[in-house]
Structures are given as C-alpha cells and as structure tokens.
Amino acid sequence: MKKLIIFIALIILLIENSLLAQKKDTVVVPGFFETKKYGTLNDAIEAAIKAGKINNTVFKLKPYEVYVLSRSIYLDHGQNLELYAPKPGKTQESAPPQIVWTEENIDRQYIIQSYGDIKATNIWFRHADILGNKLMTSVTFENQRPENDPERGIFDGCLFDYAGIGAEAAGAICVKADHFVGKFTNCYWRNNSDNHFRYYGRAVSFPYQSSGWHYDTLFFENCTFTNLSRLIMQEGNEYSDNVFINHCTVLNTVEWVFQSAGWIRNAVIANSLFINPYMYGHRAYDVCRSGQNYNDYLAGKCNSPGGGLINGITPVDSFRFKVDFKDTDRKIYIGYINYVYQDWMKAWYKESDWSKERIRNREQMLLFNPSPMLGKNEIAFMDSVDAQGNKVFKTINVDWATIYCDNNPKYPDKKGIDPQFIVPATNVDALKQFIMFKWWNNADIDWSFAPEAGFQQKWPLPENLAYTNPTLLTAAMGGYPLGDLNWFPEKYAQWKANQRAKEWETINNWLKYGSPTSVKELPGLLPKEYVLKQNYPNPFNPVTNIEYSIPKSGYIRLKVFNLLGQEVATIFAGYQNAGNYVATFDASNLSSGVYLYRLEAENTTITKKLILMK
C-alpha cells in the first residue's frame, strides 16, 4: 500500500493540488428560471475576472436550474475556473444544473475556451441551445503559457450531453494543447451521437487533422459513455503518455473505443464493460488477400482485422514522430473486462435490408462483421517472445483469464456476456437504421436515446444501466461488478472504502512487475535447488502466500490453474535473480474450489494444490 500506483497516484495528486491549493470564496449564481435572463453565468465569471478574483472564486450553480450562455466563457492565460453544484439526489428538484446556449445565431463554438485550468463538479453540460437544437460546441482547452505548464481539467459527477461533432470536429472535450491532464470521475457522456459523420461524437479528442498536441494523462474512473463514436481520439503526430480507464460502462460505439491507442506509452483498461463496441465493423473484402473468398474468411485464413477496443499496438520505431521511450519502457494492462455485441446487433450484420441484398447477390465479401476485442497482430506484438520463449515486453499484458469476449485466444469458453441492463440507453430501431445507412448510403438519422429527457432536464434520467447478469456482478477485482459502480450505489460506497486502494495496487503491480502481485525477496542463503512450498494459509479466503526458491537466475513463471488444466491467474512471470521469494495471491475473482499452482523455471516444473473457501 505504501507504494500505491506509481503513475496514477502521483498524477492525480498533481492535478488536484494545482486546483485545490487555496481556500476560495463562493459566488452563488442565479439561473434563467430565477431571473428570466440569459448570460448570468457569463456575467458572474467576467465580474470575477475584472476584479482579479477568478482564481479565488467558486461559482455555485443551483440544482434544477438552466444557465443560458449569451457568449463563450473565456479564460485567458493564468486564469482558472471552478464550477460547483450540490450532488444530485433522486428527485426532480435535485437535478444537476444545465449549461446550454442561447438560440441566437452567434458564435457558439466554445462553451468554455480555456487557456487555464477548469474544475467542475455536478454540472450538466448540454451541447445544445435552450430550444434543444444540437450544436457544434465543446469545452476546449487551449495551449497556455508557459508551454510546459499543462492545462488541467477535473470533472466529477458531470454530464456531457447531446454532443455531436463538437468544435473544430473534435469532441465534447476538445484539446489543443502541448500538455493536457484530465481527470474524469463519476461522469456521463450521453448521446454524443452525430447524425451524419460516423467517425464523430467523441468524449475527448484533438481537432480533426490537427498535429502535435498531446495528452499527458487521461484518467477515467466510474464513468459511463453511451451512443458515441469513440471515447478517445488521437491522430496525426499526436499521442498519449498515460490513459487509464477503470470501472467504466461503454454502450454503443460506432468505431473503435480508443482510436490510435497504439501510439501510447502507458495504459490501463480494467474492470469495465464494452457493449456493442465498434458497431460499424469490418469487411472480409478489406482483410482477405487476392484470390481468397468468404469461406477463407470464415475459416480464419485471411488477415486479422484490427481490434474494436483499440486499433493497433504500434511499435515505437513505426511511430510517425519521435518519442523519448522504447517499447520495453511501455506499461500496458488490459484485464477484468467484458466485451460483447448484443444478439440483436450481431444479427443485424446479416439481417439488415442492405445485408440481405449483398447475400442475395453473392457479395458476402462486402458484408460487415463484428470485430474482435484485439486483433491477432495486436496480440502477437503484446505477447512477443524471444528465442528462448521468454516474454519480451514484461509490462505489456492482457490478462485473458479475467476477460469475457468472443474469440478469447486462451480461454475460448469465456464468451462475451450481455449484462441485461435494467433500462438500456439504446434506441434500437433508430440505431439499426443509422448503422445500415453507414454501410449503405450515408443517409442521416438521429439515433440518440431519449434526447427529450435531456432537453426537459428530466431527473433521474430514464435509462438505468444497472444490470442483472450474476457473472458480471462479481467479475471485477475483489468480486465487485464490472463497469460504472454509480449504477450500484451500495457497491460503490463499499468499493471506495475498501477496494479502490487494493485495486490500484494490483494494477500497479501489473504495470511495474507484469504480474498482479509484487513478489518479495526473502533473506537467507542462496538455495541449491528449485523449491515450491505449500501455500499458507490453506484453505484461504481470498489471499494466501506462496514461497518458492530458485537456485539460478532466469525467467520464472508462477501460475494458477483449475482442475481442468485451464490457466486462471498469473501470479508472476518475469526474470528473477537466484534467491528465496514469497508471492501474495489474491483469488477474489475466483470461485471456491481446489486449484493447482505451478512454478515453471528452465526445465523444472513443480505443482501443488491450494484450496479456496469463500
């Protein structure tokens, strides 16, 4: 616990300390329904700027109010903004305050144009005007001076609703900065669906066809994303140093969840749900070689499509730009997730009118198909081994034992699972039509789910992404539900109090050691032979210790298997010096029963039994 997450903890402390370093005055801002005036928020912020108090002021917005912008909120270099509203409850009167635009035909490109830092708590950013019309508008972070000072954004409990293309063809959050650090917790990107361009509607993005901007860190935890194109986009000569996605629920993305994730240094994607990811899909025509046919495609003989979760893991020497790290420096962990296309979506690839026409015309090569979570090329890179069979990139890992997805290469029985949402945020008929149009003629249709609820500021919202599937309800680390825990308030409180620190310690171990536990070296004489001791305690629940000894330095694997011989956990896999060691094994995600744990080293294999009793 003392060395909790080398990346995340330090990063988040830096973000928060920069904005919370001083005590601030509070200004309560009246809204439209109280004053019948537009621009009250603009006026309050501009008055604080004029008085030189903007960095020492918290602007408190009132629940179930609407703040109509009469002009963009502009923050110059060195000016920071903090917006706050009380945490919403379960009544209409407790609804988060909305920020919307005037219906007047003025420049409405930027909700906020910031050359400084922003903190917002429990604010409903509706990317539309007061009459409900969707606009190309964003919260935008610009490059501030000095250039090495990151633009920082802390958003907690915020909604980004009805955002389409966004300003400069970016996203709900538009980044035009050399250094951007963003922390998003308990936030909801709702209906970031663009009617026309299938590749727009993003949570966070650089402007289209821009070059040179950079994410220092993007941190998403307990967030929900429904009906959008992508969570994150980076292209051109742009990349990220750190992207962390933990306990997020993602429903209905048109394209890759994370575009150009291959251009990244460190990443975590864990404890999350990805439902109907990359709905656009891929064609056999695009992955098969000349002379191959649809049967070849079905038999897996064509090239592998890219993954729907991330589109490629690019070797550093193939980047389009220079970076200060090597492939062996990269730290990536993907684990404890569910990636699935719902049955109606899988059927639509063959049953849409356009698809039926392709089948009748024997043009199956043009049909679109669901994409795997990761493509074979991406998996091959991440699992690269040297001539001796040792893993090359020890801190780039996919924890397949904890992943539910079709085409799981190591655990084929762990298929993707439909969570069975209580009220899914899916307009099925409109979404089907939209996807078919993207395959066919690019016609337009609004496929948002209940956009009128946002327009009417209805609270709680009509969707409910709590779910009933029992497997997924205990499939995250520590036996918690996968996805955004805000849909499970009791579980969220327990997780925050008891599990969060443990969770990030486990993730940190994966990033640092390439295994879920930090293995400690024990004092004593160098051993003369390989030894694997009986775990203690045994039986155990859910943590036990395993001591082992290795007489010579080399590549060591300590793994756990069920009685069918299927690998269920990797405790450690990496190079170790000769010595005595103890590893801690946390079996929170496993069911009660008898398991085998195995030490593999050089030509030596030692296996023992352990008993998990919950």
N, C-alpha and C positions, 0 to 999 in steps of 0.2 A: 504493500500500500504506500510505502514511503516514496517510491519512485513511480507514482501513478502517471501513466501515459506521457512519455517524453515529448511527444508532439502536441497532443490536444490540450493538456492542462496548461502548458506554458502559453500556447497560442491564445486560448480563451482568457486567461488572466491578462494578457497584454491587451486584448480587445476591450475587456470590461474596465480595467484600470484607467485606460485612456479617457473613458467617458464618465467614470464614476468618481473621479479624483476629488471632487469638491461638492460641498453642500450647495443646493440650488434653491432659488425662490420659485414659488409656484404661481402661475397665472391661470386662472380658470377662464376658458374661452367660451362665450355663448355661441350657439349654433343657429342654423337657419330657422328652425321651428320656434325658437325663442325670440328671435329678432326680426324674422322675415327679411333678412338681408343676406346678400352674397358677400364673400370676402372677409368675414370676421376673423378667420384664422390667418389670412394674409395680413390683415391689419395688425393683429397682435404680434405676429413674428416680426414684421417690419418695424413696429414701435420698439421692440426689444433691441433690434439691430441698431436703430438710430440712437438709442440710449446707451449703446455699448454693453448691453446686458445679455446678449443672446446666449453666450456660453454659460451663463449663471442662472438660466431660467428653464423650468419645466412647464410646458404648456399642457394643462389638464383639459381633456375633452370630455364632454358629458355623454353618459350612456343614452342610447336610442335617439341620438341627435344626428343631424346631417350638416356637414361643413362644406359649403359650395365655394370652390375656388373661383375667384374672378381673374386670377393671373397665376403664373407659376410661382411656387415658393423658391426663392433663390438664396443660396448660401455661398458667400464669397470665401476665398482662401482664409483659413483660420477660424471660420465661423461654424459652430456645431449646433445641432438641433436635437431636442428631446421632446417627444410627444408621449402622452400617457393617458390611459383611461382605466377605470376600475375593471377588474376581471369580471367577465360576464357570468351571469348565473343561468337559470333555466326559465326565466320569464322574459316576455317580450320587452318589458321596460328596462331589462339589464343588457339589451343588445349592444354590441360594440358600436361606437360612433363611426359613421361613414365619412370618408373624404371623397367627394365627387367634383365634377367640373360644371361650370356654367354651361348652359345650352347655346350661349352666344358664339358666333363664328369668329373666335380669336385664336391666337397661337396657344394650343393646348398640348404641346408635345411633351412637356415635362411636368409631372405632378410636383416633384421636387427636383431641382437642378442643384446638386451639391458639390462644392469644392472642399467640403469639410467632412465631418462625421455626423451620423444620424443614429439616434436610438428611438425606437418606437415600441410601445407596449400596449397590446389590446386595441389596435387600430384597424379599421376595415377600410383598406384602400380599394375603392371600386373604380376600375379603369373605364369609366363611362361618364356621361353627363347626367344631370339631375332628372332628365326625361328618360333615362335608361339606354341611351344610344352608346354602343361600344366605340371607343376612341383609340387611336394610335398614341398611347401615352404611357410613360414609365416613371418610376423613381430612379433617377440617374445619378451615378457617381462619376464626377469628372476628376481629371488629374490635378491634384493640389500641389502647392509649393510648400516646402521643398519637395522635389520629385520622389525622394526616397522615403517620404512620410506617407504611410498607407492611408487610403480612405477606408474608414471603418464603418460598418453597419451592424447594429444589434437590433434584431427584431424578435420579439417574444409575444406569442399569442395574437399575431397579426393575420389578417386575411388579405390576399391579393386576388381580387375577384373580377372576372369577365375581361381579362386582359388578352388581347389578340396579338397582332404583330408587334405592338409596342413602339416606342420612339426609336427611330433610326433602324427599324427592323431588328430589334434586339429582343427584349423580354419584359416581364413585369418589373424586374430589376435589371437595369442597363448599366454596364460597367465600361467606362472609358478612362482607365487608369493604369499606370505602370504597376501599382501595388494596391490590390483590394483585399480586405479582410472582412468576411461576413460571417456572422453567427445568427442562425435562424433556429429558434426553438419554439415548439408548440404552434407553428404557423400552418396556414392552409392556403394553398394555391388552388383556386376553384374556377373551373371553366375558363382556363387560359387557352381557349379553343379558337383558332382562327377559321373563319368560314371558307376561305379560298386557298391560301397557301398551306399545304400540308406540313411544311417544314417550319412553320412559325408557331407561336404560342409557347413561350418558354418561361421557366421560373427565373433563371439567372442567365444572362447571355451578354456577350460582346455584340456590338453592332455588326450587321451583316457585311461581309467582305472587308472588315477592318483588319488591322495588323498591328502587332506589337504590344497590345495590352496584356495584363497578367493578373491571375488570381493568386495571391499569396496563400490564402486559406478560404475555403468554403466549408462551413460546418452546419449540417442539418441534423436535428435530433427531435424525435416525436413530431414530425411534420407530415402533412397529407397533401397529395397532389392528385387532382382529378381532371381529366379531359384537357390534355395539353399535348404539345408535340414532344418536348424534351424537358427534362429537369435542368440540364446544364448544357451550354454550347460553348465551344471554343474552336476556332478555326484559324486559317491563315498562319501567321507566326505567333500564335497565342497558345499559352498552356497554363497549367496549374502546378503549384508546388504541393498543396495539400487539399484533398477533398475527402470529407468524412460524412457518410450517410448512415445514420443509426436509428433504428426503430421508426422507420418511415413507411407510410402506406401510399402506394402509387397505383392509380386506377386509370387505364385508358391513355396510353401514349401513342401518338401516331407513328413516331420514329424512335430511334434509339433513346433509351433513358438518359444516357450520358454520351454525348457526341464528342468524338476525338479524345476519349479517355486515354487512348494510347499515348498521348502527349502529356504525361503526368509523372510526377516524382513519387508522391506518396498518396495512397488512397485506402479508405475503409468503406466497404458496403456490407452492412451487417444487420441482423435482426429485423429484416424488412420484408414487405410484401410488394411484389410486382405483378399486377393483374392486367392482362391484355396489353403487354408491352410490345412496342414496335408493331402496331396493328397493320401498317402498310405492307409489311412482309417482304419477301424476296422471291424472285422468279428462277425457275430451273434454267431458263434461257440465259440468265446472267452468270450462272455458276458452272454450267456444263461447257465442255470443250467441243470443238468442231467434230461432227460425226457421232456425238453422243445423243441419246434420246431420253424420253421421260422415264422409261424403265431404268436406265442407268442412274438417273437422278434418284428415283425411289430406292434403288439398291445401294445408294451412298457412294457411287463411283465418280460423281462429279466433284468439282472443287467445293470446299466448305464455304457456306455463307458466313458472313460476319455475325457476331452475337447481337442479340436485341438489347441486352443490358448495357454493354459497351461495344463500340465498333472498332475493335482492334487494339492490340498492345504493340506499340511501335518500338523497335529497338532504338536506343538513343542515337546511334550513328546514322539512322534513317530520318531523324527529325529534320524539319525544314529550317531549323535555326539552331544556334549554339546554346548549350546549357552547361552548368558547372557540376554535373553529376554523371556517373556511369550507370549502366544497367545494374551492376552489382550493388549500387547505393540505393536503389529504389526499394520502397517498402509498400507492399500492396496486400491487403487481406480482404477476401470475399467469403462470407460464411453466414450460416443461420438465416437463410432467406428462402422464400417461396416464389417461384417464377412460373406463371401459368397463364395459358389462354383459356378463357371460359368456353364451355361447349358451344354456345351459340356463335362465338367468334370463330372458333375452329371450323364449324360447319359453313360459315359464310364464305370461306375461301373457295368452296366448291358449289355453294348453293345460290350465290347472287345471280341475278339475270345475266350479267356480263360473263361470269364464270361458266354458267351453263352454255352460253353461246360458244365459248372457247372449247368446251368439251365436245359439243356437237360438231364443231369444225375441226376436231382433232388437233387443237392448238394448245394442248396441255402444257407445253413448254412455256407458254405465256401466263399461265396461272400464277398467282401469288400464293405464298406458303408461310406459315408461322416460322419465325426464326428461333434458333436455339439461344439459350442464355449466353453462352460463349461459343464462338466458332472453333473448329479444330485447330486452326492456325494460332489462335489466341491461347488455347490450352497448351499447345505444343511449346510455345515460347515460355509460358509461365512455368511449365514442368520440365524445362530443358535439363538434360543431364550430361555429364562429361563422359569421357571414355571409360571411366571406372564405374559408371552408373550413379554417381553422386549428383544430387540436385545442384544446379549451377547458381540459381537465384534463390538463396535460402530464405529471403524475406519477401518473396513474391509467392503467395499461396492462395489456392482455392480450397476451402475446407469442405470437400464434396460430401463427407459423412453427415453434414448438418444442412444440406441443401436439398430442397424439393424442386425438381424440374424434370420435364421430359428430356430424354437423351442425356441423363446423368451418366457420364462415362465410367464412373467407378461404382455407382450404386443404382443400377438400372431400375430397381424396384421402387426407388424414391421418386415417384412421379409428382409433377406439379398438382396442387390441390386447390380446388375452388373454395375460398373461405366461407361462402354462403353469407354475404353481407346482409344485415337486417334490412336496410333500405339502400341499395347501391345507387351511387350518383351517376347513373347511366341512362341516357335517353336512347334505348336500344334501337328503335326504328330509325330515328334520325341518324344515329351513328353508323348503322349499317349502310344507309343511303350515302352518307358522306364518304365512307371508305370505298364503296363501289365507284362513286364518282371519281375518286382519286386514281383508281385503277383504269378508269374508262375515259371520261371526257372532261374532267376537272371542273365540273359544274359546282355551284355553290349551294350550301345548306348550313344553317346554324344547328350544330349538334350538341349545344350546351345542355346541361341538366338543370331544369327548373331555374332559368335565369331570372324569372319574375320574382323568385324568393329573395334574390339579392337586391333587385330594384325596390321591392317593398320592405326591405330590411327585416325580413321575417326571421324571428329567433325563438327557439333554436331552428337551424336550417332543416329542411325536410329530409335530407339524407342522414343515414346512420350507418357508419362503416365499422361498427362493432360487428362481430361475426360469430358463427356458432360451431364451426368445424373443430372438433375436440383435439385433433392432432396439432393444428396450428396454434391453438390456445396455449400450448405448453412447449412450443418448438423453439423459442428464443433462449438465449443464455439464461441459466438459472431457472428454467421452466416457466418463463413469462410468455405472454402472447407475442407473436410476430407482429410487426407494424407499429403504427402510431398508438401509443398507450393512452392518449387522451380519450379514445373511444371506450376505454375501460378505466374509469376514474379510480376505482379501488385498487386495481393493479398498478396504475400509475403512481399512486401515493406509496405503495409498498416498494415499487421499483426504485423510486427516487430515494427512499430512506435506507433501503437495504441492499439494492442490487447494482445501482449505477456505478459506484466505485469499483466493485468486483468486475463488472462487465468491461470497463475500460482498462482495468489491469490485465484481463485476459487478452483483450485486443492489443494492448501494448506489448504483451509477450509475443504475440504473433508477429508484430512489426519489428521487434527487436531480435527475437531468437528464432522466428519461424516455427513456433510451437505455442500451444495455449498455456504453457507453464514456464516459469523461469526455473531452470534446473540449477541447484546449488551444489557447489563442490564441498565435500566433507573432508575434514583433516584426517591425516593418517598416512601410513606407509603406502607406497605405490603397490597396487595389487599385482599378483603373479598370474592371475587367470581371470577370465570373464565370470562375473557373478551377478545373478539376479535374485534378490531376496524377496521373501513373501511380503506383500503389501501390509501396511498397518495404518489404522485399524482394519480389521477384516472379520466379519462383514463391516460395511461402512455406509454412510449416508451424509452428504453426497461426495465428501472429499476424503481421499486417502493418500498415503505417502508410499513411494516406491524407491528403494535403494538399489543401486547397482554399481558394479566396478568394471573398469576396462583397463587391461594391462598395457595397451599401446594406443597412441593417438590415432584417430581415424574418424570415419563417418559412422555415426551411431543413429539407429532408429529405435524408438521405444513407442510401440503402438498397442491399441486395444482392439480386440475382435470379439464378435459374438460367437455362439457355439456353431453357427453355420459357416464360420470362417470368413465372414464379411468384416472388413475394417470399419470400426465405428468411431475411432478417435486416434489422432496422432498426438502423443504426449511430447515427444521431442524427435526432431530429425535434423541433424547437423553435425558439424565437426566438433570433436571434443578431445582435449588432451587426456593422456593416461591419468587415472585417478579414481576416486570414490565420489559418487554423486547421489543426491536424493531429488526426486521429482514429485511434485504435487499434482494429483489427478482429480479434477472436478467433473463428476459424472451427472451434473444437474440435468442435462438434456437426455439422459438415458433412462430406460425403464428398469425396474427391479429385475434382477436375474444374475446368472453366472456368466462371467466374461473371461476371456483369455487376454493376458498381457504378455507382450513378446519383446525381447531385446534382440536386435539384429546388429551384428558388427562383423565386418570382414566375412569369414566363412563360418561364423558362430551364430547359432540361433538358440535362445533359451526362452521357454514358455512356462507361465504359471497361471493359476486361476485366481480370480478375485470375485467377491460376492457383494453385489449392490442391493441393499434392503431399504426401501423407502416406506 
